[in-house]
């Protein structure tokens, strides 16, 4: 972890993992709705370009400005991403299926068909609150984030289909962990996770009019374990003197259940050691 939320700080936490990506590298982030707190290019550009990576994303299932591929590419351009890397909307040619093992709700996960085009994934997440999941971090970015529009509905409804907005909450949270595990299993170690804890609104980057953050920026964390890095971020929010709004958002959606289920099915570990790079 570093408290230095800058291009240099981001490079520092990445380099501390001593990763050795090979082949075609993808950086998975949220392109963000216009007006949201999406990760800015001045923060992430050096890392993306140092990896010679493509920026990858999938279309939304809720409407908005990123529900169709053409509109989504326009948002990516407007947010500066096409100026720093090739951008690939991975489900523009539909879905591919990954098996889910050990799940309570899902047996398969539908991801963007271009998922298979990359050899290594850097999961670069803006940690924040979320209206449905309580919070969004690494686990959400590899589940909902890599799921095609079809796959997003599959996760939200815990494989049952129908309306995303009336599905039961805990099975949805469990399905995020299960879908995330299918992605981690498929990549078999060829993946790492970075969470940026800035602009900590209770609302997601899928919200074009998010609530203004009412807490301070915290830092950047990196790990090979998506459960550990999300747990560490949650713990830092709980420890913060000004984190009450985000804590309430997490607890009101039972957001910790995603971490509980992720640990239960072997996606990762809720116990961790936090190493500061600033000392």
Secondary structure as UniProt FT lines:
FT   HELIX           7..16
FT   TURN            17..18
FT   STRAND          25..28
FT   TURN            34..35
FT   HELIX           41..50
FT   TURN            51..52
FT   STRAND          54..57
FT   HELIX           64..66
FT   HELIX           69..78
FT   TURN            79..80
FT   HELIX           81..83
FT   STRAND          87..89
FT   TURN            90..93
FT   STRAND          95..99
FT   STRAND          108..112
FT   HELIX           113..117
FT   STRAND          120..126
FT   STRAND          128..130
FT   TURN            131..133
FT   STRAND          134..136
FT   HELIX           138..142
FT   TURN            143..146
FT   HELIX           149..156
FT   TURN            157..159
FT   HELIX           164..166
FT   HELIX           169..187
FT   TURN            188..189
FT   STRAND          191..197
FT   TURN            205..206
FT   TURN            208..209
FT   STRAND          219..223
FT   HELIX           226..239
FT   TURN            241..242
FT   HELIX           244..252
FT   TURN            253..255
FT   HELIX           256..264
FT   TURN            265..266
//
